[in-house]
């Protein structure tokens, strides 16, 4: 090995020391400890921005809580700065730092499309605000900062703060005009609730509207059964608090995959994945009604597997 020929001075440098008395080799500052409590697997959710429904899913805010830069958010062309994006943790969080990821690292999807486009300019100046009262606030300033143009920037809060609802205010982008893009948002800290203790709706059972047709879910304890695409697709898995881990099967395609969803505010937020954990797309839906009186049709076998 090369280190065997480096001698004492090289060994000292590898140990983070200098052979000059009283001096230490420079070290990069450590990233604040803590989990990303905004990640979808922790029950973190991103609310749609005002014009999201008119845009392609590859620009939606929910892409900011998937934990990586492959999918991201892009502001509407007709909306000027500042922008405000709203998020909710699955409980009260003790927040130590926030990380904005401006890296542009799209992936090529199975149909040849890209998970992001190069359109838009990275976030520059921003502020993170928090509230423990509700999604409408009032909000208090937690930290302000500047994100690097093509990197992941971690900004530590002056003092740890408590919040459940978060608002990211984007004051400028690096071009100074036009649409703004962001690849990922992480909130580093600890959460007072997770898993079966996470804040949740009482029962996720119901009929949910989705762009590809209704989704029917039935919750029985910690188990979830469901169907979509008029019974050609089935769902089954577990729910802990508001965090769902599901397997899906498409009879039409003969394929199977997974989904991670958060059930909150009468909605489903999250993503579905193909085999090998390749993300398909966001799987957001809005609850329209309960199962009582619903036309279960071909979904009955999936919803009531023991009958």
C-alpha positions, -999 to +999 in steps of 0.1 A: +000+000+000+012+035-007+006+047+029+034+023+040+060+045+022+046+079+033+067+081+065+058+096+099+048+131+085+023+116+060+009+094+087+004+124+110-014+143+082-037+113+076-046+114+113-056+150+109-025+164+125+004+186+113+041+182+121+041+219+130+035+222+168+003+240+177-014+237+143-041+214+130-048+204+094-080+222+081-111+201+082-145+206+065-172+216+090-194+186+100-229+185+088-254+189+116-266+156+131-302+145+126-325+127+103-343+143+073-377+144+091-393+159+060-387+128+039-418+110+027-408+078+047-411+099+079-446+111+068-434+145+056-456+161+029-454+189+004-486+208-005-492+216-041-483+252-052-511+273-066-506+264-103-493+229-100-524+212-114-517+228-148-481+215-150-465+182-156-459+160-125-421+163-129-424+199-116-446+192-086-436+202-050-440+166-037-408+158-056-389+178-029-395+152-002-382+121-020-347+125-007-327+130-039-320+154-068-333+132-096-368+147-094-376+183-084-398+213-084-401+241-110-421+273-105-448+284-129-435+306-158-461+333-151-455+337-113-429+362-102-407+360-071-410+355-042-424+319-041-438+302-011-439+264-007-457+247+022-448+215+040-460+195+070-441+172+093-458+141+108-455+156+143-437+184+160-401+186+149-370+199+167-352+215+137-315+220+137-308+227+100-322+229+065-306+216+033-315+229-002-303+208-031-298+227-063-279+199-081-293+191-115-291+153-118-321+140-139-326+104-148-338+089-180-372+072-175-383+041-192-403+060-218-373+081-227-384+112-209-363+130-183-373+133-147-364+170-148-356+196-175-329+222-174-355+249-175-354+274-146-327+289-124-316+274-090-328+289-058-305+316-044-318+336-014-344+318+008-360+318+042-375+289+062-404+298+085-422+275+110-455+273+128-470+251+156-505+266+152-516+253+118-510+254+081-522+290+079-498+301+106-488+324+121-453+317+109-421+327+126-387+331+109-364+301+116-334+309+093-324+328+062-297+318+038-282+316+004-281+283-015-252+275-039-261+273-075-253+237-083-247+220-050-264+209-018-263+237+008-268+230+045-277+260+067-278+256+104-304+274+125-291+299+150-308+279+177-329+247+174-365+255+167-398+236+171-424+235+143-448+212+126-458+233+096-430+248+074-429+274+047-400+278+023-399+314+010-378+317-021-367+353-025-344+350-056-328+327-081-293+328-096-305+342-129-325+369-112-356+363-133-377+336-149-388+302-134-370+289-103-361+252-098-351+232-067-342+195-066-347+185-030-354+199+005-343+183+037-351+193+073-325+179+097-336+173+133-357+149+154-394+142+154-416+136+185-438+111+165-430+085+139-444+052+127-474+041+146-473+073+167-473+096+137-502+121+133-528+105+111-564+106+099-586+083+119-591+059+090-577+061+055-606+041+040-624+058+011-626+067-025-598+090-038-598+108-071-566+105-092-557+116-127-558+079-138-591+071-122-604+065-087-584+047-060-603+027-034-587+020-001-599+000+029-580+001+062-584-027+087-562-021+117-527-016+104-535-033+071-545-016+038-563-032+009-571-013-023-576-012-060-573+012-089-579+012-127-613-005-123-599-035-105-570-041-129-546-028-103-546-040-067-528-026-036-519-042-003-497-032+026-494-016+060-500+018+075-484+032+106-499+065+116-501+082+083-472+064+066-483+037+041-460+011+026-478-007-002-472-033-029-491-029-061-499-053-089-511-044-123-530-073-140-531-053-172-493-049-174-484-081-155-461-060-133-455-054-096-440-026-076-441-006-044-455+027-031-448+050-002-477+073+007-487+096+035-524+099+043-532+134+057-557+162+053-581+140+033-554+134+007-527+109-003-492+122-009-463+101-022-448+080-049-451+047-067-420+027-077-414+000-103-392-030-097-356-022-086-370+008-068-371+030-099-396+058-092-426+059-114-441+092-105-460+110-077-492+093-067-511+122-051-549+118-047-578+136-030-604+118-010-639+122-024-660+100-001-660+070+022-666+034+010-703+034+021-724+035-010-693+033-033-696+011-064-670-014-054-676-036-085-644-054-095-626-040-065-645-060-039-621-090-040-592-067-033-609-047-006-624-077+012-599-105+005-612-127+033-649-127+021 
